[in-house]
């Protein structure tokens, strides 16, 4: 048997073992359940993929193979869910349901091809790779485009590593499989398994060494914030003055733009808002001011005819959707429902 294929299989099994060990440690950790199990699911799905494509091991002859195959095909979906949760995004339930339905349909087609027809439908194969490509690209897009909003330095660094090590690695696998197919090319297999092992070791090292910063509990009570140093106190006074001048209402305001307005390095402002004021994302900091204004405006009888969209735009939101989402996250109601409730007492008086 080709020595390269033996080495490739050994590297895949080593990676799979590392993934399962990391999954065990994180699964027994104290992170919130959703993000903990999303991480475990991702690690196990990747391990299933590595076992499924190992050239020396005939996984298809085992009774557990359908489960292994399902885990393997769910890897891009698990990566997408992980990215949503680790970077504090809301998962679109419709997209999630569609992705699950397409993945299950492709999996069933694969089982039919292996056990009965012995021929994989081209449409199912193309659909599977197209979905994997789309989910992986979106996960990378999330990590890149929202990096500027992230106030946690360790997670900002993780975003870069996520793109380079995890996202691009997964994307390369998807593209190669789509172009080459499932033909065994020893040198290409060895390149993939070797780079996968490096990615697994790097991914595990980061997750296990910064568990509290990445696998955090967003709903846990915030720890007491440390007192400000003299320099931080001066910076906070500058920040408070800018907020009093309603700078947060400027459309497209980023932390870099705000730092430039205050004449301070961005990293100092980022550290102040995160480590001293307790905000994890710059958008959360802005929303704390914007939604406070929105509540005042919505309960004001003199503004009752002012459209919600106009309020959203005046507060700096680029469209109605992010304003509605931020308002609902803060109050538990849509702006329209909140206004109706707030003005009910005035109308009845």
Secondary structure, DSSP 4 states (H G I P E B T S, - for coil): --HHHHHHHHHHHHHHHHHHHHHHHHHTS-S-HHHHHHHHHHHHHHHHHHHHT-SSS-GGGSTTHHHHHHHHHTHHHHHHHHHHHHTT----HHHHHHHHHHHHHHHHHHHHIIIII-S--HHHHHHHHHHHHHHHHHHHHHHHHTTTTB--HHHHHHHHHIIIIIIHHHHHHHHHHHHH-S---HHHHHHHHHHHHHHHHHHHHHHHHSHHHHS--TTSPPPPPPPPPHHHHHHHHHHHHHHHTTGGGSTT--HHHHHHHHTS-HHHHHHIIIIIT--SBHHHHHHHHHHHHHHHHHT-GGGTTS-HHHHHHHTT-SSHHHHHHHHHHHHSS-HHHHHHHHHHHHHH-
